[in-house]
Amino acid sequence: MVKNSFISVISQEEKEENRGSVEFQIVRFTNKIGRLTSHLELHRKDYLSERGLRKIIAKRQRLLSYLAKKNRVRYKELISQLDIKE
């Protein structure tokens, strides 16, 4: 299996304090998306993982839209750090 280095935007101290924050959840979903994408490159016919990937992408999109409504500055910072399209 291919090992990729995943994004660690939030420091360790912040991770322990803010596990329920929107930013932490978005970073966590982004890491999961990266892992599932690399898995699906090797196993193209794994349709259940593909379905799970679509569900995680939808959850992340809902969280991103919530963050954009609540705090546009934090949204822009997170988008730029994670290299996600708007």
N, C-alpha and C positions, 0 to 999 in steps of 0.2 A: 504494500500500500504506500502511496505517496505521502510523505510527511511535508506539511506546509507550515511555515511560521504564521501564526495568527496575530491579529491586531490586539495590542494591549494598550488601549488609550487611557483607561482609568487606572490610577496607581493602586497598589495593594491596600493601602490604608483606606482609600475611598471605597474599594470594593467591599470591604467588611462592613462599612458604615451604611452604604447606599444601595443595598441589593435590590430594593424595591423601586429605585428611581427609574424614570423613563430612559435616561441615557444608558444606565447599566443594562437594562433589558434590551435595548437596541443593539448595544455592543455584543451582548450574549447571542442574540439572534443572528447577528452578522457573522460571528464565529461559527455558529451551527450551519449557516448557509454555505460558508466556505468549505466546511468539512463534508457536507452532503454533496456539494458540487464536485469535489474531487472524487468522492465515492462513485457518483454517477458517471464520471468519465471512464472509470474502470468497468462498471457494471451497468451497461446501457439499458438492459431490460428489467431493471429493478423498479417496477412501477409503483410499488408501495413507498419506497423512499422518495420517488419523484413527487408523489402526492403529498408526503410529509413536507418536502421542500416547498411546494406551492403554498401549503398552509402556514409555514413559518414566514415566508415572504409576505403573505397577506397580513399576518400579525405585526410584522415589522413596519409595514406600510401604514397600518392603522396607528401605531405608536408614533411614527414620524409625523403623520398629519396632526395628531393631538399635540405634539411638541411644537409644531409650526404655529398652531393656533394660540397656544399658551405663552410661548417665549420664543420669538423669532430669532433672537441673537444666539441663544443656546442651540437652536436648530441649525443655524448656519455653521456654527463652530463644529458641531458633531458631524454634519455632512462633509465638511472639508477634511476633518480628521480621518473619517472612514472611507473617503473617496466613493461616496454613493451619489448616484444621479438624483437630481431634484425631481 
